[in-house]
Amino acid sequence: MGKKSFLAVTITFLLIFILALGGMPALAKAKLESDLYTAETVDGVTLAMKRYRPDESARFRKGAQPIVLMPGILCGLNYYDVRTPPGENYEVKLPSPLASWAKGDKYIKKDHMRYYSLAHYLWLQGYDVWMANYRGEGREPYQSGGATGYSLDDLGIYDVPAIVEKVYTETGKHPVWLGHSMGSTMAYIYLEGAKYGDGGNPHVVSDPALAEERNGGNGPQSIKALVDIDGPVVPFTGHLVDNFPVWAILYWPWYLNLRPLTAQYGEYLADPFFSIIDMMWQISEASGCPDLDIINAFLCVNKENFDPAVAKFTVEYVLDGFSSRVFGQYFDASAHGVLREDFCNGDNDLFPPEPCNGDGYYYYSDNLGKIKLPTLVMADGRHDVTNPDDVRRFFESKARTNQDAFVMVPDAAHLDLIGGLNSPTFTFSEVGKWLKKLK
C-alpha cells in the first residue's frame, strides 16, 4: 500500500471514529429514555405519570399489557414504588424463604425494599407498569398540578380519562386499572360514565355512551379490567361527623400539603404514628366494639404486618396531602350511608342534605351495576377505615362477569394490603394469578 493510500485509509478511519464519538451522546440519550410522562386534563391540570423500570439501564415492557396503579387518599404513586431513594439507608431483612417470584432477582438483591413493591413485582411478571399521581399529589419530579380544593368528582371525571388516554396513546393497548381505596372509587365514577351536566347544569350525570366505551370498548378511554384493592363505597360509619364544626371546616375548598412535614420528620413520626393506631385497634378489639364511628377513620394499619423500614418509607415518601372537598364527600358518605356527587355541586348550603329521591344529586352507590368490567376485589378482614362487608357490597352490586373474583387478605389492614409483610407472598400472588387468567 502506498503512502497516499495509507494516509487516505487513516483519515477515513479517523473521520468514522470522530463521527461515531459524536453520535454516542445521542445514542446514550436515546437509551436513557425518561420514565416521566404527563397527561393533560380537559380542565387544564398537568398530571405526572411514571412508567416503571427498576433502573435507567432496564427496559420498559413495551408491547406488553399495560396496567395503571393508582393510590388512595393522601397518597402518591410511591405507595406502589417501594424502594430506597438516593441518600437514604433502610435496613430491611428479607424473609427466608423468599416468595418464589423474587428469588434470584438482581434488583431485589441490590435493594431489599423492592421486595415490597407491587410495581416491581408486576414488571418482573412482564407487564407494562404505569403509575400516576392525581391532581395535587406526588413528589418531584413526579408531582402533579392542581393542588386545590378538588372533589372526588373532579378526579373521576377529569383525571382518570386523561390518564387512561395517555397510556392508550403511548401503548396502543387498553390498560388494566388497579386502584387502592380511593384509587378504586375513581374507577367507580369513571366506569359509570360520569360527567358534569351540559348547559350550565352543575350536577354529575351518567352518559350511557361513555359508560359503554369505558367498560371494555374500543375507544381511547376504554379499560380492559379492574383490580379493586379495598375500595370503599361508603368508608367508615361516621354519624358523629354530621355536625357544624366538621362541615364548616370542609366546606371551603382548600388543599393541605403534608410533604414538608413528612419529608423532614417522617423518620421520627412513623413508629409513634403506627403505634398509636395499633393501640386504638387493640382497644376496639378488647372492647368488643368494632364500629367506633369516626375513630374507625384512623384505624388503617396493622403494625405487625409492616417492616419498620417500609413503614418509615410510607410516611416519608407516600403521604402527600389532601383536599377538603374529598374528605367532605367521603364524610357525607359515612354520615348518610350513600356515595354521591359532591353536595356542594349547585348547592351553597353548609350541611349536606338528607338523601332523597329526586333531589338532583347523582348517587354513585345506586349505579354500580353500570360497571361491567371483569373485576378482582380484594379486602382486608378488619372493620377499620373500610368495612369488608362494604367492599363486598361493590363486588355484589356491579354487573357480574365470569371472571369476577373476591379475595380476603389475611392478617392485613387497609394501608398494608400493599407493601405489608405478607403482600409479596399473598396479595401480589393473587393479583398475578388473576391477571394471567384475563382473556
N, C-alpha and C positions, 0 to 999 in steps of 0.2 A: 504494500500500500504506500503510495507516495505521500510526501509531506502535506500536499494540499488536500488530498483525500482524508488523511488522518485528521487534519485541522477541521475540515468540514464535518466529519463524524463527531468530533469532540464538541464543536459548537452546537451541533444539533442536539447531542445528548444533554448539554448544559441547559439549552433552551427548554427542552422537555422537562428536565428536573426542576427548573425555576417555575415553569407553568404549573407543575404538579404541586410545588410548595405553595404557590398562590391559590391553588384550588383547595388545599387541605382545610383552611378555616371554614370555607363554605360547606365542605363535606362534613366537618365536625359539627357545624351549626345545624345541618340537616339531621344529623344523628341525634343531637340533643334537642329533639322536639319538645316543646313545652307541654306540661301536663295541665296548665291553666287554660280554661276556656271560659267564655262569658255568654250569657243569654240575656236578651233584652225583652222586658215585658211590655205589653201594649200601653201601660201607663208610665213608661219611661224609666223603669228601675233596672239597673245592671246587676245581674246575679252572677256570682262566682261559682265555677264548677271545677272539679278536679278529676282527671282521668287517671286511674290508678296504675302504677307500676312501682316496684319496691325501690328502684334507684334509677338514675338517668341512663344507665347502660342497658337496662332491661327494656324489652319491647312491650308496647301496648298489645292487647289481644285483638287487634284489628281483624274484622271478618267474623268474629265470634258473637254469640248472643250478648247484647248489651244489657246491663242491669243497673238501675239507678238506686242508690242508697240514700234515704232521706231521714234525718234525725228528728227528735221530738222537741218539745217546747224547751226553751232556754239554751238549746244545744246547737253546736255547729257540726260540720262533717267529720271532725276529728273523732267523733263518737265511734265511727267505723274504722278510722285510720289510726289505730293504736300503734305507736312506735316510739323510739327515743329521739326527740328533736335535737338538733345541733346544740351543743353546750350543756345538755342535760346528762345525768347519770342515774339510771334507775336500776336498782338491784332486784332482779327477777330470777327466782329459782324455778326452772322448768320442772313440771311433774315427771315422774317416771312410772309407767311408760308414757311417752307422748302419744297424742292422737295420731293415728296411722298416716293421715294426710300431711303431717308436719315432719315426719321422720326423714332425715337426710336433707332437709331444705336449708340451703346455704344462707338464706336471708334471715331465717329464724335463729340459726346458729350464730350469726353475727349480731343480731338484735333480738333478744328474747321477748321483747314487748310485742313483736309482730305475731307471736303465737295467739294473742288475744284480739287480733284484727280480723274482722269479718271481710273487709276489703281484700286483705292478703289471701285469706282462705279461698275466696271466690276467684281471684286472679290465678291462684295455683290450679284451680279446677278448670281453667281455660275460659272464663267469662271475661267480657269486655266491661270492666267495672268503672262506673261513673258515680261521683258524689257531688252534691250541690248544697250550697247554703241559701236558704230562703232569705228574703229581704231582712236586713238588719243584722244578720248573723255572720260568723266566720272570723278567722284570724288572717292577717296579712301573710301572703299576698292573695288569699282566697276570701277576702271579706266582701260581702255583697253590700250594695247601697240600700237606700230606703229605710234607714233606722228611724222610723216614725211610729205613730200610733196606729198601725195596721191591724186588720181583723183576720180571723180565720178565713172569711170570705175572700179577702184580698189574696191570701196565699193560694187558695184553691182555684180562684178564677183568673188570677194574673200570673202567679209564679209557676204553677205546675205546667200550664201549656207551654210556657217559654222553655222550661227545662226539657220536657218531652220532645218538643220540636227540634231543639238544639241537638239532642242525641240522635234523633232520626236523620237530621240533615248531615251530621258527621259520619254516621254509620250506614245509613240506608236500611236500618232494621228497627222494628218496633221493640222498645225496651220492656223488660220486666221492672215493675215498680216495687221496691222493698222499703217500707216505712216503719219506723218505730214510733209508737204513741201518736203524737200529733202528725208525724210523717205519714201515718195511715189515715188520719182524719182528713188531711189534704186530699188524699186519693178518693175518699168518700165523696167530697164536694165535687171534685173534678169528674169522676165517673158518673155522677148523676146529671152531668151536662149543665152544671150551674153557670149562670152568667148574671150580670146586672141587667135590669129591665131596660127596654128601649123607651125612647120618648120622654126622658126625664123621670122614669119610674126608678126610685132608689132601691127597691127591693130586689132580692135574688129571685130568679125564675129558672126553671129547668127547660133546656132546649132539647127536644127529642132527637134532633139531628146530631147535636154534639154528643149526647149520650150514646147514640148508635155508633158514631165514629170512634169515640174514645174506648169503648168496650170491644176491643178486638177488630176494629175496622181496618181499612186500607189507607187512611189518610195520615198526614204527618203528626196528628195528635193521638194516634192510636197507641194503646198499651196492650202488650201481649198477655200479661198475667200480673197478679198482685200477691205480694207476701206481706201480711199484716202482723207485725210484732207488737202484741199487747195494745192494739189501737182501741181507744175508748169511743163509745157512742156518748154515754154520759160517764164522766170520770167518777170521782168520789160523791157520796151523798153529802150535800152541803147546805142544809136548811139554815144553818147559823150564819151563812154569808149573806143571807137575804135581809140586809139592814142598811140604814142610811150611810154610815161611815164607809162601808165597803164600796157601795155603788158610787158615792161621791168621789172616792179616790180613783176608781177605774173608769169613770165616765169620760174624763178628759183624755184625748189620745196622746200618749207620751210613750217614750221608749227608755228603758233603764239599761245602761251599758254596764255589765259586770266585768268586762275584760280587764280594766286597770286593777281591780281588786283581786281577781282570781290569778292573773298573771304574776302579780307581785307577792301575794300572800297565800297562794294556793297550796304550797307545800306545808304550810302551817295549819291551814283550815281543813284539809282533807280528813285527817283522823278524828278530830273533835266533831266535825260535821257528821260523819258517818256513825260515830259512836252515839251521838245524841239521837239520831234517827233509829239506831238499833235499840237503844234503851226505851224509846217510845213504843217501838214494836213489841218488845218484851212485856211492857206494862199492859198493852192492849191484849196480848195473849194471856197473861196471868189473870186479867180481869174477866176473861171470857166474853169480851165485848169487841168483836172485830170492826163494828161500824162506829167510828169515833167522829163522824161528821167532818168538819173542816180539818181536824188533825190528820185524817187519812191522806190529805193532800201532800203531807210531808213524809209519809211512810213509803219510801220508794227504793230502799236499798237493803239488801241482805249483806251486812258487813262480812259475814263469814264466807261469802261467795265472791269476794273481791281480793285479789292480790293487792297488798298495800301500795305497790308501785303503780298499778293500773288505776287505783283509787286516786292517787295523787295526780296522775296524768289527767284523769277525768275532770278534777276540779281546776287544774291549771290551764288545760288546753281545750276542754269541751264546753264548759259553761260560758256562754257569751252574753246573753241579755234577753229581755222580753218586752213585749208590747202590752200596754194596759188593756187594749181592746181585746186581745186574745184571751187574757185572763178573765175579762168581763164576760166574754162569750162562754167560756168554759164554766165560770161560776154561775152564769144563768142556767146552763145545762144541769149543773149539780143541784141548784136550788129548785128547779122545776121539772127535772126528770126527762127533758127532751133536748135534743141538739137542733138548734135553729140558727138562721142567719143572725147577724149582729142586731140586737134590739134597738141600736141607735140608727139603723138604716131607715131614714124617713121619719124618725120619731125623736123629739127632743126631750122626752121625759127622762128623768134621772133613774127611776126604777123600771126594771124590765116588767112588762105587763104579764099577767097570768095567761098561759097559753089557752087559746080557744079557737074553734073553727071560724074561718073567715076573717081572721084578724089581720090578714095581709102579709104575714111572715111566712117565709119558706122554711119547712121543717125537714132537715136532712134525715133525722131519725125515722121519719114517716115514709121516706123514699129510698130506703136501702135496697129494695127489690129492683131498682133500676141498674144495680151493679151486677154485671153478668160475666165478668172475667173468672177464669179458674183462679182460685184463691187458697193459699195456705195461711191459716190463722194460728198464731202461737200465743199462749198466755201463761203467765206465772200463776201459781196456785194461791197466792196471798190476796187477801182483801185489803189492799193498800190504796194507793192513789187511783188504781183501777181495780175493778171487780171482775174476777174471771167469768162470772155469770153475764156481765155486761158485754165483755169481749165476745163471749159465745152468742150473745144476742145479735151482734153484727153477722156472725157466721150463719146463724139460722134465718136471718132476715133477707140476706142477699139472694139473688136468683141462683138456684142450685146448678152446679155442673158436676160431671162425674169425676173431675179432678180435684174437687174441693177437699180440704183436709183440715182437721182441728187437732192441735197438739198442745198438751200441758207440759210445761218445762218444770222439772222438779228442783226443789232447793234454790229457787231464784226469786228475786223481787223485780219490780218494774225496771229499774235502771240497769241492773246487772244481767238482764237477759242477753245483752250483747256485751262482751268483754268480761263476763264473770268467769270464775274458775272452771265451771262446768260448760261454758259456752263452746270451747273448741271440741269437746267430745260429744255434746248433746245438741245444742242449738245449731251450730254450724253444720253438723252432720244431717240433721233433719231438714234444714234448708237445702242442702246439697242433694239429698235423695229426692226431694220433691221436684226440684228444678230439672233433674235428669229425666223425670217422667213426663215433663211437659211435651206436648205434641207441637 
